[in-house]
């Protein structure tokens, strides 16, 4: 870590924040028999429930139960007739290590149990203990699988195979024990037993504007998704037309709202200032003004006189009908 600090101070400060057993093999635990840290299992499970994540919790739980049921049965049938000490994946890893072991030369140290070996090669030598299943490279302790140095020592004995020195968790017996269980089938939801208790009510939920997202938020150091040959379109940042700042528009501008609030308060103060003097003063007494005679009086209307003998020739109107009814 001191060398890292001399080369890059920021990298040293970042690594010091995390426990060393989370990022360096020198501090990895030898118990789980895994030499790397990844979330492949989480990614695989997340891909399985991709189309069911947006469903209600009970429906999602039923889908997960069916996925687990099918996975156990498929993995059990896959290697039901397989003959071998190691599963195919572990067998291929061991064959790759065996191919690399040909570049190393083992030398027995002469102990009574014939278990201690010094494996010579370039650029360094390794010490292998076949009895304790250990090697100076720590690959054997971390993964449970014989490393290339240990395989070269095992081949020197000519009475053992490299598969026999692998950890029990990597063998077919452990694989069969993993999938020896089964998930019991469940009847349909309409056939479930009805409970006398009231149904649980979900907590209050306020729908947010816009379409709900289904993609997880990626970390800063993760590679972006999408095409590797086409560049993503980049839009210009939003700029406010009121204050010319970036990040919001005119409708949500805080300065505009503050200015409008001040203007509204000023208008209210001005109205109160105009109304207050009028309310304090007394109302003037009402004076009676004599009515002046109207010289230009409208002439009185005289009723229209219609000859009775002409009633048949005159078209009926409202006025003529009133006159005729009075006659």
PyMOL commands that set and color helices and strands:
alter all, ss='L'
color gray80, all
select helices_A, chain A and resi 2-7+9-16+20-22+25-27+40-48+57-78+88-103+139-143+148-157+162-165+168-170+172-178+189-191+254-280+308-310+318-326
alter helices_A, ss='H'
color red, helices_A
select strands_A, chain A and resi 105-108+116-120+126-129+134-135
alter strands_A, ss='S'
color yellow, strands_A
deselect
rebuild
show_as cartoon
